[in-house]
Amino acid sequence: MASAGDREHPSGVAGEDGTRLSDTGRVEAFSDGVFAIVITLLVLDLYDHDFRPGGLASALVVQWPAYVAFIVSFVYVGVIWLNHHALFCRIRRMDGGLLWINLAILFSTVIVPFPTAVLGDALAKGGDTDDQRVAVVLYALVAAVMSAPWWGVFTYLCHRPALLEPGVPPRYLQAQRIRPLTGLVLYVVCGLGGWFVAPVVGMVCIAVVILYHALTSEGLHEGPAGRLFGAFKR
């Protein structure tokens, strides 16, 4: 893999089709800032101001579902950042299309605090299973929608290998294209499980899918997943 110094390229380089290419530095810095803000915003919904004098302790305890939703979403955004970092370690230059796809990835990420707050509130209030079902389905739906730009970025790069670092094998992009589609299907299954079986089933399913994306952030055969499968083969 190329070092940070090797990946610095002058902006304004023209591609084979005449489009303007630039280095990835500004995009990575901007994206990291967005991820940092999103992961910080998650904590704002943890505190419940609606409690009687002397009831702070019990109010904090009752809010435990919001803490669970926060942890799940914190890990989720962290996994998205890991996937984004792994991707940009393999990208050498940016063009206009890739910039727009990256914005779509960031747009889908900044939505995460919304279903997190809805889910935490629905679970904390308890009693109304219908609201909990709706909250879990909303979370799963947002997660499924987030898969679309990730499929788009790998599909886009498959047709523009010149934007990649030298030595990135075609099989990496082909394998990575499968992950967003797998995630989309699994999140739909999670939503269905949360609606027709039980909200807790949907939440557990969502956590498992997030774990899947974490283990395969470097690819299906690289990173944690590759080391894990390699250990079983020995």
C-alpha positions, 0 to 999 in steps of 0.5 A: 500500500502506498504511503501518505507521502506517495499519495499526494498528487497535484490537483487539477490533473486531467483524466483520460476522458479530460475530466479534472482529477484531484488528490483525496486529502481534502475529501478525507479531511472533510469526511472525517469531520462529518463522521466526528460530528455525527458520532458526537451528536448521538450523545445529545439524546441520552439525557431526559430533562423530564423528571420530577425533583428527586427522581434523577436517579430513576430517570437515568435508569429508565433511559437504559434503552437510549444507552443501548441505541447510542452504543449500537449507533456509535459502533455503526458510525464507527464501522462506516468510518472504518469502511470509508478509511479502508476505501480511501486507502485504495483511492489515488485520485478523485473526479467529479462523480466520485465526489458526488458519491462520497457526498451521498455516503456522508448524507446517509451517515448524517441521518443516523442520529434521527432513527437512533433518537426515535428508537431510544425514545420508543424503547425507553417509554416501553409498553407500546410494542407498535411504536417499538416495531415502527422504530426498529423498522425505521432504523433498519430502513435507514441502514438499508438505504445507506447501502446504496451509495456504497454499492455505487462507489464500488461500481463506479470504481470498477469502471474507473480503475485509473482512480485507484492506487496501483496494485489494487486487484479487480477482485477487491472491488468485485467482492466489495460490491457484494457487501452493500447488497448483502447488507441491504437484504439483511437490513430488510430482513432485520426490519421484517423480524422487528415488525413480525416477530419482536422488536428485540429480534430486529435489534439483535439482527441489526447488531449482527449485520453491523458486526458483519460490516466491521469484520469485512471493512478491509474486504471479504478475505482481508482484514479481521474477516480474512484473519478469522477465516484463516485461523479456522483453516489452520 
